[in-house]
Amino acid sequence: MRPHRHWLDLKMASTISCRISQRLEASLDELMKIAAKLSNQDERTVVTLGHRLLALPPKGAILGGVSQLNNDGTPLQLCLSMSGKKLGVRLIADPAWRLGLADQRFEASLDSFNAASEESGAIAMRPLWQRLIDLAKPLDKRVVDRFTRGFFWVGRGINLSGVAIYHDTKPYGDSAWALTTSWLKELLSNASTVDSTLDPIREHVNLASVGLEGGRASRARAKIYWRLKTPVRLSALGIDLLDDPAFALFLARAVGPRKMRLSGTVMALGFDLSKGEIEDVKIDLCGHCLPLSPGEWLNTLEELSDSYGLARFPVYNEILEGRCEVAFIGMGLNRSRQKRLNLYLKTPRQRHGYGLDNSINNAVDYLLDLQRSDGAWDDYQLPVGRATQWVTAFVGQALADASSYGNRPEARTAAIRAARWLCENRSYTAGWGYNSKTGVDADSTGLVIRLFRKLGLPVEPRDERRLLAQWRKGGGFATYDGPDNWGAAHPCVTAVAFLALAPEDRQRLSTELNDYLHRTMLPDGTWPAYWWRSNFYSTYHHLIMLRELGLYDSFAPEAETVVPYAASDFELTYAVGIEKLRNHSSQKYNDLLARLLERQHADGGWSGGYNLRVTDPGCAKPWEEARGSLYRDMFNTITTASAVMVLAEVARDSTV
């Protein structure tokens, strides 16, 4: 097929600039400059140090990584520790946070830590660091792939000596406690302390991470961090230091009468490696879970400092002017009963842009950053390889939608580049598939045809015929011709593929479609999904199809959309879309939309999740009995593209 004339004027760039990275890095530099001021250090030196800790990705790297250091996905914290009148200043970074491949992120994070330990003069600590690194080197690649949000956080003192490394233990699942216990017993000279300390708390908490801090072995500390499973008295944890009245005062002043989720409280226990005993404990509270104004934060900090007899944090203007905001506030106590306050600062949310317009623009930038130089996207990692054709068509469709909202011509340009790649990289005589090896499917083919139509590009008859070959007698599109139930009609594919048909084919199949929709709609007003974990995706695309076909009133009851608290960003996105289509003035819709916007990361993306199900071919109705394996979009492309698609729909008649 010859390129369409619309493509002839397109100047293809050989590389893609990281739009979000450039904007985010500027705000991270501002945080480093505050660190330099507070520690009386040279500004350029501290910024250079911060960049090395962050291990910024090289040009052309595969992006798509996510940081969980802060709630908004920013990868840097400025940690201020006040003990008596002395202020300690550290930077804590999530190295290589934008790298999308787990093994590459592991190596880059390790390089960042090794450089930090050498520069801080902590080489003598290397045998101790190595034991933690060995813990973080699982041989099973399936375990490596669970580290979807990084392996290490690296801390480096600015006016303090030493370095720190923290390792996420949640991906180890049930084996995390055994690994941590074994690691601590190996490190401590008094291993019996481990059992006597950990046994009382194990039933009450979920292990979060482990760490090592220090500049030399005689001053090194091993740390474990946890969150409570259920509310419990601090005294029930069996750690004498936690029963100190200073912690009750801290919680009363910082939280007060407000309600706060347990997940927003992180506790830590430090062990002195040379003495084999507990050195200190602390409690950190998530600043995002305590939505205080800058003035309220300053009042709280001053009250706590005065109560403990500590100097006040010298960041009054920085917080009040919005140059930084509180990520965590913490209180610690060592075995000598000396108190300290910790204040963890991050870049302010407003620097990244908030609200519907900024949300869409930042998400578009995220997808543009991830587009390959040849115009394609890829994601997921199934046994048959990564998705290319399907993902490229899906993201291209979302960007084509976004280009009609606001002044984003580059979104349309990216969609055209995607269409060109799909046209020039055909794997099959007609139609498209998940990738070049899986065969043609109706979902991918329908998305490509819809993309071409939206861009005003020609659609070849052979592709239309190939899509129609997947229509089943009695209604509905089958994804494949088999095996088994893979060759049956699937609701989630039908809703997407039917809108790719030419008007005459829509009319000819309307009766069969009508019967199929009535037959597959569930009592709660949703449509099930064969290839997805839940019904949100399928229901949203059914409502879009019904609206376009003029059938909405016949099939779309004003049913309640039930959204679990633990819903993924993908599910939440489509829940917003469903509520918008059903009753966009409802309070529930406004709450869901606000929740979705709040979940967006500073890099513009939303977290990918285990939403795609490769259903067992022998399973006909996975919504009744789920059989198959779940996979996640590891570069967040499908989740973020879904959000762009839905939010562009929201924006067409919204004043949010």
Summary of the structure (lengths in Angstrom):
residues: 656
radius of gyration: 26.8
end to end distance: 43.6
largest distance: 82.4
contacts: 2274
relative contact order: 0.09
helix: 47%
strand: 17%
